[in-house]
Amino acid sequence: MTNPNKKSNNLKKVLMILGIIILVLYVGTFIRHQTKGLPSELNYESAEYDLYEEEVKFLRDITVNIVQEERILDHEIFYEFQDVVQKAEKFLVLNMFMFTDLGSEDDDFPTISRDLKLAILNQMEQYPDLNVWIITDHINTSYGSHEAERIEALEEKGAKVVYADLSPLRDPIPIYSTFYRMFFQWFGQGSRGWLPNPFGQEEPEVSLASYLKMLNTNGNHRKVLITEKEGIYTSANAHDPSGYHSNIGVRVQGPFLEAFLEGEQRVVSYNRGNDQGFPTKDDLMIEEVEGEPSLKGKVLTEGKIFEEAMEIIGDSTPGEDLWLGMYLLSDPDVIEALKDAADRGVRVRMILDPNQTSFGNDKPGIPNVAVTHRMNIVEEENMDVRWYNVDEEQYHSKILFLDGEEARLLAGSTNFTKRSFHQYNLENNLSIKASKDSALIEDVREYFLLIWNNEEHQYTLDFDQYQDKLSWGRRAIFRIQKTLRLTTF
């Protein structure tokens, strides 16, 4: 007769061995996806290109809140997108994190995504051989639960569509993502959606598999438009509910477009295994410009953006102005570099979003209000912060500007966060060097002074407007989130 105690002991041993195996696999998976390198196509830094003044233009979207629910829009970025699209004859490449109207049913938002879709479709009709590539993120399908209407319409007319595979990237929330890689990812998309869509009750329902994928919170966060004649790097998404956000961009012509193309060709290559059919530099139509080039520019992606930001901040000298316009600021290395710059006599001025809203949901001022509290801004002699005067929209800009004898500009898709800087997202930025009196630099300087000094409207608010509104409890939650990396930044 079998001894029941022996059976129980054997079961305990089996469970213990199984637990040890799972723990070893978990730790191994955890470490592997925190330390692995990116695909060789990413972390790109282009050569430095000569640029003429005529080839570069600074773009800005500025929203002014007069009183609650009343706003003035001084926007130009997606008008410039339309203009670039309408001149395309050979090819068009759009890499855009959000290209959708998700979340727009209940409000009268600008029809950014629809207008861009129609402009591209119209151009495809006029030029049947137009080579169109759309590179994007699965956020537009609520992570696989429905079709992306804007993108689907272009694909039906012949556009090549690439949804960036993010699995080769590092895991931004390793405690969760390790479980996801070990268990959840193998179950596929599953059945039809039955859960509420995070973008709104009127949107298509979402499957459990989509929610599990969404909780990894990494993305193809790039934002660039390229044709054979021009290109635009921007912080703006083609997302209707984001249409009131304040953003920045840079429109470029000339040989510099070679670097634009190579940056996106690399994404296509690692996703498809080849870049067959993708436009090349031989497809560019570059107009010659007379005179001497006076600017230099390069394209940077992923971790190379972090290196460039640290170099610009580190190169700042006493008496120079260092400006930061940023939606999210939390990277500890950048924060220390900014404080060091102020300590050595650089005038550091930051315009930040107060992080009160995201996709229609209220936020408690994290991370920016918590970060600036810990920076002890009031005690920093050469450092000051102003909050953008937001209502339900965001100050969504991502721009670093060193105003010195040799001015430096870093602008594009990238928040100054660990998520964006350290190989958890796909990101892309431009870096430009120019003399302090160049037209581009004067436009950037004018932009910052306008909203800092409130020259025409109350664009920005004093530092103490939000600083005292973050309770000690929320600050504690921020520290726990940051330690465990349970954040989107």
Secondary structure, DSSP 8 states (H G I E B T S, - for coil): ---HHHHHHHHHHHHHHHHHHHHHHHHHHHHHHHH----TTSS-B---EEE-GGGEEEEEEEEEEEETTEEEEE--HHHHHHHHHTT-SSEEEEEES-EE-TT-TTS----HHHHHHHHHHHHHHH-TT-EEEEEE-GGGGTTTTS--HHHHHHHHTT-EEEE---TTS--SSHHHHHHHHHTGGGG-S-SS--B--TT-TTS--B-HHHHHHHTT---B--EEEEESS-EEEES--EEGGGTTSBEEEEEE-STTHHHHHHHHHHHHHHHHSS-TT---GGG-------S---EEEEEEETHHHHHHHHHHHHH--TT-EEEEEES-B--HHHHHHHHHHHHTT-EEEEEE----EETTEE--STTHHHHHHHHTGGG-TTEEEEEE--SSS-B--EEEEEESSEEEEEEES--BSHHHHTTSSB-EEEEEEEETTSHHHHHHHHHHHHHHHTSSS--EE-THHHHTTS-HHHHHHHHHHHHHT-S--
